[in-house]
Structures are given as C-alpha cells and as structure tokens.
C-alpha cells in the first residue's frame, strides 16, 4: 500500500484518476450492477442519490430510525421529510410489513396484513400526508444483515417507490430470491450506496463512498453532481457538490478488495463461535442469525449484536468489558425519531417500541478478521462471568 501511495503522489493525479475508475468498475461488477460512481463518503453518496432521483421539497421518504444519522439527514438535506417506521426485532432491519400497512392506510385501504397500532400512532404525526407525497424508501441492511429483497421489491412495485439501498454496512451480503437467483445487497434499488469509512468491512484510510446503479442517466447525473454540477471544467449545469473520491483512498480499497471475501468468511466463523458459546445463556434474549444456507451469505457480520433481557444486564456486561479492556459499541443509544434535530416531526417515546427497546438492550461484541480464537474465548468468558447469577 505504501508503495502505491508513493506512486500516486509522484504521478500527481490525486483526484478521480485511474485508481478511482478501476474501483468503480470492480465494485459495480462485485455487487452486480452496471455503474459505480466513487464519491467522498457514504453520507455524500446518500445525498447525491436522492438529488439524482429528484427527491426534494414537498416529498416524504420512509426510512428506519435504527441506523447511522446520515441515512435520515440526507432526506432533510434535500428538502424532503423523513417518515420513521419501526424495525423487525430479529433482523433489526426496517419492518417491511409495517411499511406495507402504512402505505395502504394512506390510500384509505386496509392491508391484507391487518392493522398495526404503531402505524396508527405514526399517521397522527403526518396529518396532511397524502399517498402520492411518499416518493422514496431508504432501507438499510443493518450490521451486515441483508433484508428480504423479495419483500423489498414487492413494496417498491406496489407503490412505485424509488429505492435507495443503504448498503454501507453490508458489502458482499446476499439473498436467494424466490426465483432461485442469488443476488447481492445493493443490486435491487434504483440506486444503492457503499461507505468506506475505516471501520467498514471494506475500509479506506479515510472517508470514501460509492453510488451504484443500473440506470445510465442516474449515473451520469451523479458524476456531474460530485464535481460541482459540472461536466466540463468551469462550466456548471447545476449547483452540485464537492464530493469526489481521491486516488489514495481508491488505491487502498483496490488493494484490500482481494481480501474482502476472505475477511467476510473469517467474520462468519467468529460469529459461529460466539453463537455456539452464547446460545441459551441466561440473560441473553437474541443472537444474530449465523446460518449461510446453501452457501448464501445472508449476513456479513459488520457487527455482531447481542440483545440482552433488559438494560441492566446489558450495562453489567458493559462494565465488565470496560474493566478488562474489551472493546464494544452500543448501536444506537438514541433512535433517530427521538433526536433533537427531528423533534419538529412530533415523535415521542413509545411511538416505535421495538427500536426503543433494542437501543437500550443491545451490545455489539468485538469482531474483526484478525481476532484470534483465544480473544473470542476471553470475550465469551467475560460475558458468562458477568451474567452469572444475574437474572
């Protein structure tokens, strides 16, 4: 990598050069789409994607409250309004059944899935919302777990929604479709995005992101938007952004790509050890799915997130981790619908009960490809000791 960085610096072409072009082609092929457009971050990838789809003032976009802030802030930054619905308590992804019920209620019809108390609460926060005002959906494949892509396409076709797949945490994850095809997350939306933040499964040495699409017009527009709305230097067709991917980050990612599948497999093997050792342990309520059925990678384990029976048990384990110097993360301690910047929407505690519970009871255990079996055993032993006799 250091030799490559030296070569880029000596070459003098440090922005949008051959390394970026190479990465764009490789990742488009890896995910299974026609076009990749390298940008400065996953956040900018989201902002540019909505802009290229024509989402703006007066539009509403459905998304999850259980994700990194950028998934929702990109909606507001384009002048649109987010609609937060609850999540599935086993996968932590957006509850697509609830999305279906919400949209049917907006039409004044009753969903075949029945009624949903949460939907009725949320509708009160959008008293003037009309069915045609909802223009897009941003699902997130959270922690590396592919959401049900068949159901996602069902929802898209039913309403003709624009889909922006947030695949920032799920590069390489897969889904077997009803027709038997195995496809990757990021390949079914109108656009999808990747993040190359250093902690991601494919991480750069700084910020970086990519937009992926099968639509040539969208790809062309995003290429323009990332360079101040310009196709020719100093000639600007629209107000764009400074959102270019640099050559050094692209070089790092091109080198790392050859190890990506190997790293994903190691994450899977770590997750299996965790699940085998922690299953049935008193105090733990849910563990991630760890089955790759028929070789299909439904989860790539960007994070291994454990749900405890209650917040107190989670906090006991956190304190033990701190004492022993074990790394951990809590995702996400305050769901987006309760963030101060979204208070204008009127959401209150209790509106989205599943995400509110999980934000208080889940903990991400350390997981990285270089993690040794002894280190995994140490983490497991610490959890067992912390929970001993604590029910």
N, C-alpha and C positions, 0 to 999 in steps of 0.2 A: 504493500500500500504506500509506504513512504517513497519508494522509487517512482511509483505512478504519480504521486502528488508533485514530486520534483519535476517530472516530465511535463505535467500540466502547467506548472508555474513557468518553466523555461519556454514552453510553447507560446504563452501569453494570451491564449484564448481561454478565459476562465469562466465565461457565462454562456450557456446554451451552445456548447460545442459538440464535437463528435461523441464524447462520453455520454452526454445527455441523450443524443439521438439513439445511441446504442441501447441505453437503458430503456428508453421509451418503447423500442421495438421488442426488446426481450420481455418486458413486463406485460405488454399487450398480449404477446403470444402465451406467456405463462398463465395469465388469467383467462384467456380465451376470448379476446375482443380484437377489433381491428386497429384501434388507435390508442396511443398513450401520449399524454402531454405532461412533461415534467414541470412542476411549479415549486414555489419556495417553501411550502408547508402543507400539511393536511388541512389546516384551517383555511388557507387560501384556496385549496382545491375545492372545498365546500362552497366558499363564497363565489368563486368563479363558475362553479357548476350551476348554481341557482340562477346566477346572472345570465348564463348562456341559454338556460331553459326559459328565460323570460319571466321568471318569478319576481314580483315586485310589490309596490304599494297596492293595498286592497286585497292581496292574496293571503290565503291561510295555508299553512304547511303542518301536517301531522308528524310528530316525532316522539321519541322516548324521553322520559325525564331521567333515565339512568344511563348516563354517558358523559363523556367529556364535554365541557361547556361549548366548544366550538360547533358541535352538531346543532345546537339551538341558536347560538349567536349569529351564525351565518344567515339564518332566516331574517332576524331583525336587521342585520346589516344591509340586507337587500330591500328593506322597507316592508317586508311581509310580517305576518303574525304567527307565532308558533301555537300549536294545539298539542298539549301533553296528554297522552293516554297512558294507562298502566302497563305493567310488564308481566310476562309469564314467570311464575315463581320457580320454575325448574330450569329454564334456559337463561333467564334474566333478559331476554330479548323482548322487544315490543310485542304486546298481545294482539295478534292479528285478528283474532275473533272479536276483540273489543273494537278494533278499527272498523270491522265489517258492521257491527251493531251500531256504532256511532254514525257511520255514513248512511245506513238505512233509516235511522231516526231523523237525520237531516232531510231525507227525502219524504218524510212523513209516513214511512212504511215500517213494518215490523220485520226484523231479521229472522230468517229461519233458525238462527242460533238462539232466539229468545230475547229476553230483556237482560239488562245489566245495570245494577244500582250505581256503579261508578260512572257509567255513561250519562245517566240522568243528572248526576252532580255536575259533571263537566259541561254539559249543554247549558246549564244556568250561567256559566261564565261567558258564554258567547250568545247572548240573547238575540242578536241581529244577524247571526251567521246563517248563510244560505248554502245549500248543497253545492251550487256552482262556484262558490267562493273558495272551496278547498281544491287547491291546484296540484299539490305535490305531497309526497310521503318520503321521509328520510328514515329508513330502518338502519339499525346498527347491528353488526354481527359482533356482539359484545364479548370481550375476553377471548376471542378466537373461535366462538361457537357459531357455526352457520345457522341462520334462521331458516325456517321452512320456505324454500324458494318456490315450491309449487303453490303454497298458500299466498306468498307474496305476489306472484303473477296473477292468481285468482283475484286478489283485491285490486291490482292495477287494471285488469281488463274490465272489471265490474264498473269502475268509476272513471276509467281512462285517466288515471293519475300519472303524473310524472314521478319517476322513482329515482332518487339519488341514494345509491347504496353506500353507506359509510363502512368501508372495509378497512379502516385504519388499523384495526387490531386483528384482522383475520386473513392476512395474505396466505394463500395456499389452502384454505379450508374448502371443503367440498360438500356436495349434496347429490344424492341419487334421485333423479326426477321420476315422476310417475311412469314416464315412457321408457325408463331404464337408463337414460343418459346420465353420466356423472359429470357435473359441471362445477365450476369454482365460484365462490362468493366474489361478487364484483362483476359478474358477467351477464346479469339479467336486467339491471337497471337501465334507464335512459343514459345515465352516467353513473360512475362509481368513483370512489376516491381511495387513495392509499396515503398513509403517513409514514415517513421515515425518521421520525423522532428517534434519538439514540436508544431508547428503551424498547422499541418495537422489535418484533421477530426478525425483520429486516431493517436494521437501523443504520443511519448515516453517522457522520462525526459532527453533525449539527442538524439544523432543520432541513426538511425536504418533503415533497409530496408529489402526487401524480393524480391526474384525472384520466379515467379510462372510459371509452365509449365505442359503440359500433356506428355512430352517426357522424358522417364526414363533415356535415355542416356545423355540428356542435364542436367537433374537434378543431375546425378552422377558426371558429369564433373564440374558443378558449386560448388558442395560440396567439390570437390578436389581443385578447384581454390581458394576458400575462405580461405584455410589453406595452403598457400604456395605451391600449386600443389601437396599436399601430402595426401595419404590415410592412410599410417602408419607413425607414428611419426619418424622423422629424415630420411625418405625415400621419395624422391621427383621425381615424374614422369615428371614434367614440372615446368617452372617458374610461380608461382602463385602470390597470393596477401595475405596480412594480412587483411581480410575482414570479420571477424567473428562477429556475434551478441552476445552481452553479456546477461547474465541471468537476471540482474536487469531490463534492458530495456524490455526484453521479459515478465517478471513478470508484469511490469506496463501495458503493452499492453494487456496481458491476462485479467487483471482486468478490464481495460477500455472497452474491446470488448463487454461486456454485455450491455453497454450503447450506443454503436455506432448507432444502428438503431433509438433509441430514440433521440439522438443528431441530426441525419440527418433529422428526421421529424421536430424538432424544427427549424433547419436552413430553411427548406422548408416553414414553417409557417411565419418566419421572412421575407423571400423573397416575399411571397404573400402580406404581408403588405406593403413592400417597393413598389412593383409593383402597387398595388391598389392606393397608395398615390401619386406616381410619374408619373403615366401614363398621357400623354397629357400635362405635364408641359412644357411650352415654354423654350427652351434652351436644353432640353434633346432629343437626337436623337433615342437612342435604349436602351431598358432594357432587362435583361436576360429572357429567356423562363422560365416560372414558372408553367407549367402545368404538373402534373403527370397523364397522360391519362391512364384510366383503372388501376390505382394503380401502373403503371410502373414508376420507379424513373429515369427519363431521366437526371436529374440534382441533385447533392447532395450539391451544394452551398458551396463548399470550399471557394469561393469568390463570392460576388455579385457585378458585374462590370457594371457600367453605362457609356454609350457613350454620350458625350455632342456634341452640334452642332459644336463647334470649341474649340481650345486650350485655348483661352482667357476665355471662360465661365468655362471650367474645372478649370483653375487656380484661378478664383474668388471664386469658391466653396472651393478649397483647402485652400485659405487664411482664409475664414470664419471658416473652421474646425480647423485650427491652433489657431485662436483667442479663440475658445470655447473649446479647448482641446479635440476635437473629433478625434479619430484615423482614419487613412486612409492609403491606399497604392496605388502606381502607378505601374502597371504591363504592360509592361516592357518598361522603358523610352527609351532605345536604342535597337532596334531589333537585333537579333544575326547576321544577314548578314552584319550589319554595325559596328560590334565590331572590334576593332583594331586587335585582335588576328586572325580574319578571313579575314583580308584585302588582303591576298595573293590570295583569290578567285576572287577578282576584282569587287565585288558588289559595286554599287553606290546608293546614294539617288535617289529615283524614280524608282528603279528596282522592288520593291514589294510595290505597292502603298497602298494596303489595310492595311497591318500591319503597315506601316509607318504612316498612318493617325491615326489608333487606338492607337498607342503608345503615341500619342500626345493629344488624346481627351478622354481617358477613365480614370475612377477612381473607385477603389474598396472601397465600403462603409463598415463600421464595421458590422460584422456578426459573432456571436458565440452563442452557445446554451444557455448560461446564460444571454444573453441580454434580458432586460425587454421591455415590450411594451412602457413604458414611454421613455426609451432610444431611441427606434426606432422613436418615435414621435419627439423627440428632434432633431435627425439627419434629419428627413424629413423637419421639420420646418426651420432648418438652411439652407437647400438647397433651399427651397421656398423663404426665405428672401434674400439669396444671388443672386438668379436669377430674383428677382422682377424688372421688367422694363429693364432687360439686354438682348436685342435681337440684 
